[in-house]
Amino acid sequence: MTDTHSIAQPFEAEVSPANNRQLTVSYASRYPDYSRIPAITLKGQWLEAAGFATGTAIAVKVMEGCIVLTAQPPAPEESELMQSLRQVCKLSARKQKQVREFIGVIAGKQKVA
């Protein structure tokens, strides 16, 4: 006889059977030896309906016999100031010094020479 804790309870599936997809692992050729490597291709309008629009960043979690794809929220847009600072970082040391001096002048910390 079984006790009450071992009786299976009915539950509602997390995903509707209408939303299930059947795929087959195919292969892709890898240059230069053209060896075959496993590949899974996902495409269709259902991706966008599921929150995976073109350009969406995706986190991939891999477990034995299971792959979970999770749409990531878009990165916050970088401020105009941060974009400018990134440009300044690419300048030569001399020009970076000029920018620092300019900032000091407009901030009122330095006198104009």
N, C-alpha and C positions, 0 to 999 in steps of 0.2 A: 504494500500500500504506500502511496506517496503522500508526503505532507503538503500543506497548502502553499508552501514557498516554492515548490518545484513545478507547479502547474503553469504552463505558458499562457500568458495573457495576450489577447488580441491587441494589435497596435495599428496605428495608421502609418503608412509608408511616408518617409520624408520627401520622397520624390515620386510624383505621379508616373505611372507606367507610360503615359503618353509622352513624357519628357525624356524617356530613356532612348539612347542611341546605341546601335550595334556597329562596331568597327572591327577591322582586321589590321593587325600590325603588318605593314608592308616593308619595303626596303628602299634605301636610297644608295646611290653609288658615291663612293668617296674617292676623290682625286688624290694622288696620282695613280694608285694601284687599282682603282675602281672596285675596291672591296665593297661588299654589300653590308650595310649597317641597318638595324631596325629603325623604322620611321612610322610615326602616327600623324596623319593629316586630319585636321578639323577644319571644316568650312561649311558655311550656310548662314542663312538669315537668322536661324535660331540662336547663333552665337550672340548677335547684337541684342536679341530679345532677352537673353540670359545675362546681359550686362557686360558682354565682351565686344564692344564696338572697336572698329579699326583704330589702332594706336594705343589701346588699353594696356597698361603694364600688368603682367601676370606673375604671381608667385606660384612656384611649382614645388609640391611636397611629394617625395617619392618614398613609398614603402613597398615591401614585398607584395607583388600582385596588385598594387593600388597606386594610382597617380591622382593627386588632387590639385586642380587648377583653381586659383582664387584671384579674382579681379582686384587690382590695387587701386586705391583712390589716386586721382591725379596729384602730382607734386604741386605744392603751393607755388604760385607764380612769383618769381624772384623780383624784388623791388628794383626800380630804376637805379637807385644808389648802388646796390650790390652788383648790378650789371656793369656799372661804371667802374667800380673797384676791380672787378675781374679784368677789365680792359687795361686799367693802370698797371696791374701786376704783370702784364705782358710787355710793358715799356722797358726801355733801358734804365739802368740805375740813375743816370743823370736826369732823365725825364721824370722818374718817380720822385726824385728829390725836389724838382721844380713843382710838382703837384703838391707835395707836402708843404713846401713854402707858401704856395698859393692858398692852400687851405688855412695855414696859420695866419696869413694876412686877412683873409675874409672873415676868419673867426675872431679877429681883433687881438690875437696873441702876439703878433709880430708887427713891427713897423716896416713900411715900404722903404727899401734902401735907395 
